Amino acid sequence: MLTVVAEVICASENDFDSVLESFKKIRPLVLQEGGCYGYDIHIDDLSGESAMQAKVPFSIMMYEKWKTRQDLEMHMRSVNMKAHHEATQALSLQIKVRILEQVQ
């Protein structure tokens, strides 16, 4: 099982809103893909302040679970992801992706 953590940082609130809506739109479709065990969208909690919280403006964090690397690669080549990438590529300043495996 692989866990993917991806951070997408946008330049403005409008770009952030557009990228977030695109992720929300494709989420139900991704969850139906083979080998997908989770595709969760997270943003900073803006409801309060905490000394331990490092807020990143216009940041979206994706937490994904995939059965195999092959499932993840198929997802990245899917029609849904290609359309998402085309719609959001110009709106993203930076994208960092980590592919992690769990240690027993």
C-alpha positions as CSV (number, residue, x, y, z in Angstrom):
1,M,0.0,0.0,0.0
2,L,1.3,3.4,-1.0
3,T,0.4,6.8,0.5
4,V,0.7,9.8,-1.7
5,V,1.0,13.3,-0.1
6,A,0.8,16.1,-2.6
7,E,0.9,19.8,-1.8
8,V,-0.4,22.2,-4.4
9,I,0.4,25.9,-3.8
10,C,-1.5,28.5,-5.8
11,A,-0.7,32.2,-6.4
12,S,-4.0,33.7,-5.5
13,E,-7.3,33.0,-3.9
14,N,-9.1,32.8,-7.2
15,D,-6.5,30.2,-8.4
16,F,-6.9,28.3,-5.1
17,D,-10.7,28.2,-5.5
18,S,-10.5,26.9,-9.0
19,V,-8.0,24.2,-8.2
20,L,-9.9,23.2,-5.1
21,E,-13.2,22.9,-7.2
22,S,-11.4,20.8,-9.8
23,F,-10.2,18.4,-7.1
24,K,-13.7,18.2,-5.6
25,K,-15.1,17.5,-9.1
26,I,-12.7,14.5,-9.9
27,R,-12.7,13.0,-6.3
28,P,-15.7,10.7,-6.8
29,L,-14.3,9.5,-10.1
30,V,-10.9,8.8,-8.7
31,L,-12.4,6.9,-5.8
32,Q,-13.9,4.5,-8.3
33,E,-10.5,3.8,-9.9
34,G,-8.9,0.4,-9.4
35,G,-6.5,0.2,-6.4
36,C,-7.7,3.5,-4.9
37,Y,-8.4,3.3,-1.2
38,G,-8.5,7.0,-0.5
39,Y,-8.4,10.4,-2.1
40,D,-8.8,13.2,0.4
41,I,-8.6,16.9,0.0
42,H,-7.3,19.1,2.9
43,I,-6.8,22.8,3.4
44,D,-5.5,24.9,6.4
45,D,-7.9,25.1,9.4
46,L,-8.7,28.8,9.4
47,S,-11.1,28.7,12.4
48,G,-8.4,29.5,15.0
49,E,-4.8,30.1,15.7
50,S,-2.3,27.6,17.1
51,A,1.4,28.1,17.9
52,M,2.1,24.7,16.3
53,Q,0.3,25.4,13.0
54,A,2.3,26.5,10.0
55,K,-0.3,27.9,7.6
56,V,0.6,28.1,3.9
57,P,-1.5,30.6,2.0
58,F,-3.5,29.1,-1.0
59,S,-2.3,25.5,-0.2
60,I,-4.2,22.3,-0.9
61,M,-2.9,19.0,0.5
62,M,-4.0,15.7,-1.1
63,Y,-3.7,12.4,0.8
64,E,-4.1,9.4,-1.4
65,K,-3.9,5.6,-0.8
66,W,-3.1,3.3,-3.6
67,K,-2.8,-0.5,-3.6
68,T,0.2,-0.6,-5.9
69,R,2.5,1.8,-7.8
70,Q,0.9,0.5,-11.0
71,D,-2.5,1.6,-9.8
72,L,-1.1,5.1,-9.0
73,E,0.6,5.3,-12.5
74,M,-2.7,4.3,-14.2
75,H,-4.5,7.0,-12.2
76,M,-1.9,9.6,-13.3
77,R,-2.6,8.6,-17.0
78,S,-6.4,8.6,-16.6
79,V,-8.6,10.9,-18.6
80,N,-9.8,12.5,-15.4
81,M,-6.3,13.4,-14.2
82,K,-5.3,14.6,-17.7
83,A,-8.3,17.0,-17.8
84,H,-7.6,18.1,-14.2
85,H,-4.0,18.8,-15.0
86,E,-4.8,20.8,-18.1
87,A,-7.4,22.8,-16.2
88,T,-5.2,23.6,-13.2
89,Q,-1.5,23.6,-14.5
90,A,-1.4,27.3,-15.0
91,L,-3.0,28.0,-11.6
92,S,-0.4,26.1,-9.6
93,L,2.8,27.8,-8.5
94,Q,4.3,24.8,-6.9
95,I,3.5,21.1,-6.6
96,K,5.3,18.7,-4.3
97,V,4.6,15.0,-4.3
98,R,5.7,12.4,-1.8
99,I,5.1,8.7,-2.4
100,L,5.4,6.9,0.9
101,E,5.3,3.3,2.0
102,Q,4.3,2.3,5.5
103,V,6.9,0.8,7.9
104,Q,5.7,-2.1,10.0
